Amino acid sequence: MKKYAGLTPEETIKLVTIEIIERAIKLGTKKGRDIFVSKTSGGKGTNVNELNPKTAEGKVNLEKYLTPIRRHYTFSGLGSPEEKNSINWRVLNLPFGRRSLTTFQVALSFLMKGVPLKNKLYRWMGIHVGYGTEIMQLVWLDHFRPELIFIGKNCVLGAFTQFTVHAYEGSGKFRYGLITIGDNCMIGAGTGMGPIEIESNSRTLPGATLSPYLSKIKSGSIVGWDPPTVKLPKVVEEKKEPSE
């Protein structure tokens, strides 16, 4: 989406968080629920009504809360799905129209080969894709908030790679964060990751799982695992009868 084009990762997650806070205030008032936002995955957090940007006090509180900007945030207090006044976390995140559009866009991109048209589609969705990057067929980039994904120049994303910027933890609690990848990175086929920072000139081996085990990968790193050890079968010598 154009509104996120040209923004830094910090500016983007700040704008996304403000949007969700505003929706949380509106839906929480309608449903009679107190919704909380936290800078960590644990803890009760801050009531969103204290961060209302439409009031003078709330605007000041919001600016303080978002200084400095974090790479991930957690919302809670939406209630169990069986509660009558519960709020669906997907509804809190985005309105129906954009949820439907991004789901369609992700499904379409999933089947497309790594051609320049595919990069244009991703940029239309809000994903930040650098020049010269190739994204292979069957790559899944999260439709939750595509604008939280930043991919640098001249990267390659292998088939079946999965980028997930959010996680639903049950009982009306979800978290989200940034995925940022530097320039000249090779993401091996089948690599899976959540919110993470991967610096330039890094490589992941096929099938690697990065998050939640890693939050940052330094430039020039190769991420994978030690080759598995192979235990050869013991050679059993045949017993020979003593010569007569």
NORQUIKA-V417835 format. One record per helix or strand of 3 or more residues. SS is the DSSP state (hx for helix, st for strand). FROM is the first residue (numbers start at 1). LEN is the number of residues. If there is no record, write none. Layout:
# NORQUIKA-V417835
ss=SS from=FROM len=LEN
ss=SS from=FROM len=LEN
This chain:
# NORQUIKA-V417835
ss=hx from=2 len=3
ss=hx from=9 len=23
ss=st from=36 len=3
ss=hx from=48 len=4
ss=hx from=56 len=10
ss=st from=72 len=5
ss=hx from=89 len=5
ss=hx from=96 len=16
ss=hx from=116 len=10
ss=hx from=146 len=3
ss=st from=149 len=3
ss=st from=166 len=5
ss=st from=173 len=5
ss=st from=179 len=3
ss=st from=196 len=3
